[in-house]
Amino acid sequence: MEVTAVEDPAARSELCQAVLESLPEWFEIEEKVLDYIREVADLPTFAVGCDGFLSLKQHTPAAAEIYVMGVRPESQGQGAGTALVEAAERFLLDRGVEFLQVKTLGPSQPDAHYARTRRFYESHGFRPLEETTAFWGEANPCLIMVKSLR
């Protein structure tokens, strides 16, 4: 599966919007979706055609985050997500980044869609670090998952 870097800021935002709109079960908070659309314009972003994308945010020289990722429902389970994560990891390793994190809805808030998301990240080597309500509030506990890239 071919992954490309999306260089144009407007194209990053357009792809983000198109994909996230196809995933209302995961991205239902309109204000947060608008934040993603705006912020990915300035972030390293990878795409599998129009089927999916992943944007990274580097927090320190040693640590980065999968800031937002989405794969259209009809393309899920076909390797797009795996290809995006692997491309992001190569990109970060080339820059000396040691740790990668991702934030997702925590298991204390049962949701079948996010249970799938957690299983996906676990299958790619991410491990649960902490669940907290400090980021998204009591109704949306955030699970921080981490992975060593080395």
C-alpha positions as CSV (number, residue, x, y, z in Angstrom):
1,M,0.0,0.0,0.0
2,E,1.5,3.3,-1.1
3,V,1.8,6.1,1.5
4,T,2.7,9.6,0.5
5,A,3.6,12.7,2.4
6,V,1.0,15.5,2.0
7,E,3.1,18.6,1.5
8,D,0.4,21.2,0.7
9,P,-1.1,22.6,3.9
10,A,-4.5,23.2,2.3
11,A,-4.5,19.6,1.0
12,R,-3.8,18.3,4.5
13,S,-6.8,20.1,5.9
14,E,-9.0,19.0,3.0
15,L,-8.1,15.4,3.4
16,C,-8.5,15.5,7.1
17,Q,-12.0,17.0,6.7
18,A,-13.1,14.5,4.1
19,V,-12.0,11.5,6.1
20,L,-13.2,12.7,9.5
21,E,-16.6,13.5,8.1
22,S,-16.8,9.8,7.0
23,L,-16.2,8.7,10.6
24,P,-18.9,10.3,12.8
25,E,-18.8,7.3,15.3
26,W,-15.2,8.4,16.2
27,F,-15.3,12.1,15.5
28,E,-18.6,13.5,16.7
29,I,-17.5,16.6,18.6
30,E,-17.7,19.3,15.9
31,E,-15.4,21.7,17.7
32,K,-12.6,19.1,18.0
33,V,-13.0,18.1,14.3
34,L,-12.6,21.8,13.3
35,D,-9.5,22.0,15.5
36,Y,-8.0,18.9,13.7
37,I,-8.8,20.4,10.3
38,R,-7.2,23.7,11.1
39,E,-4.1,22.2,12.9
40,V,-3.1,19.5,10.5
41,A,-2.3,22.2,7.9
42,D,1.0,22.7,9.9
43,L,1.8,19.1,10.8
44,P,3.6,16.3,9.0
45,T,0.8,14.4,7.3
46,F,0.8,11.1,5.4
47,A,-1.9,9.7,3.2
48,V,-3.1,6.5,1.5
49,G,-4.8,8.1,-1.5
50,C,-8.0,9.6,-0.3
51,D,-8.7,6.6,1.9
52,G,-6.9,7.6,5.1
53,F,-4.4,10.0,6.7
54,L,-2.2,10.4,9.8
55,S,-0.8,13.6,11.2
56,L,2.1,13.8,13.7
57,K,2.9,16.3,16.4
58,Q,6.4,16.4,17.8
59,H,6.4,17.5,21.5
60,T,10.2,17.1,22.3
61,P,13.2,16.0,20.3
62,A,12.6,12.5,21.7
63,A,8.8,12.2,21.7
64,A,6.0,12.6,19.2
65,E,2.3,11.9,19.0
66,I,-0.1,10.5,16.4
67,Y,-2.2,13.7,16.6
68,V,-5.0,12.5,14.5
69,M,-5.6,9.5,12.2
70,G,-8.5,8.3,10.2
71,V,-9.3,5.7,7.6
72,R,-12.6,5.7,5.8
73,P,-14.9,2.9,6.9
74,E,-14.9,1.2,3.5
75,S,-11.1,1.0,3.6
76,Q,-10.7,-0.2,7.2
77,G,-9.2,-3.7,7.6
78,Q,-7.3,-3.5,4.3
79,G,-3.9,-2.3,5.6
80,A,-4.2,1.4,5.2
81,G,-3.9,2.1,8.9
82,T,-0.9,-0.2,9.3
83,A,0.8,1.4,6.3
84,L,0.2,4.9,7.8
85,V,1.6,4.0,11.2
86,E,4.6,2.3,9.7
87,A,5.4,5.4,7.5
88,A,5.0,7.7,10.5
89,E,7.4,5.5,12.5
90,R,10.0,5.5,9.8
91,F,9.7,9.3,9.5
92,L,10.2,9.8,13.2
93,L,13.1,7.3,13.5
94,D,14.9,9.2,10.7
95,R,14.6,12.2,12.9
96,G,15.9,10.5,16.0
97,V,12.5,10.3,17.8
98,E,12.4,7.6,20.5
99,F,8.8,7.5,21.7
100,L,5.5,7.7,20.0
101,Q,2.2,8.3,21.8
102,V,-1.5,8.3,20.8
103,K,-4.5,9.5,22.8
104,T,-7.8,7.7,22.4
105,L,-11.0,7.3,24.4
106,G,-10.3,5.2,27.5
107,P,-11.9,1.9,28.3
108,S,-13.7,3.3,31.4
109,Q,-16.1,4.8,28.8
110,P,-17.4,1.7,27.0
111,D,-17.6,2.2,23.2
112,A,-17.3,-0.5,20.6
113,H,-15.7,1.8,18.0
114,Y,-12.9,2.9,20.4
115,A,-12.4,-0.6,21.6
116,R,-11.5,-1.4,18.0
117,T,-9.2,1.6,18.0
118,R,-7.4,0.5,21.1
119,R,-7.0,-3.1,19.7
120,F,-5.5,-1.6,16.5
121,Y,-2.9,0.4,18.4
122,E,-2.1,-2.5,20.7
123,S,-1.5,-4.7,17.7
124,H,1.1,-2.2,16.5
125,G,3.0,-2.2,19.8
126,F,1.4,0.6,21.7
127,R,0.8,0.0,25.4
128,P,-1.6,1.8,27.8
129,L,0.2,4.3,30.0
130,E,-2.5,6.2,31.8
131,E,-6.2,7.1,31.6
132,T,-7.0,10.6,32.6
133,T,-9.9,13.1,32.4
134,A,-7.5,16.1,32.4
135,F,-7.6,16.4,28.6
136,W,-11.1,15.9,27.4
137,G,-13.2,16.0,30.6
138,E,-15.1,13.5,32.8
139,A,-17.4,12.3,29.9
140,N,-14.4,11.5,27.7
141,P,-11.6,9.8,29.6
142,C,-8.4,9.9,27.6
143,L,-6.2,6.8,27.4
144,I,-2.6,7.7,26.6
145,M,-0.8,4.8,24.8
146,V,2.9,4.8,24.2
147,K,5.4,2.9,22.1
148,S,9.2,2.9,22.0
149,L,10.5,3.3,18.4
150,R,13.9,1.8,19.2
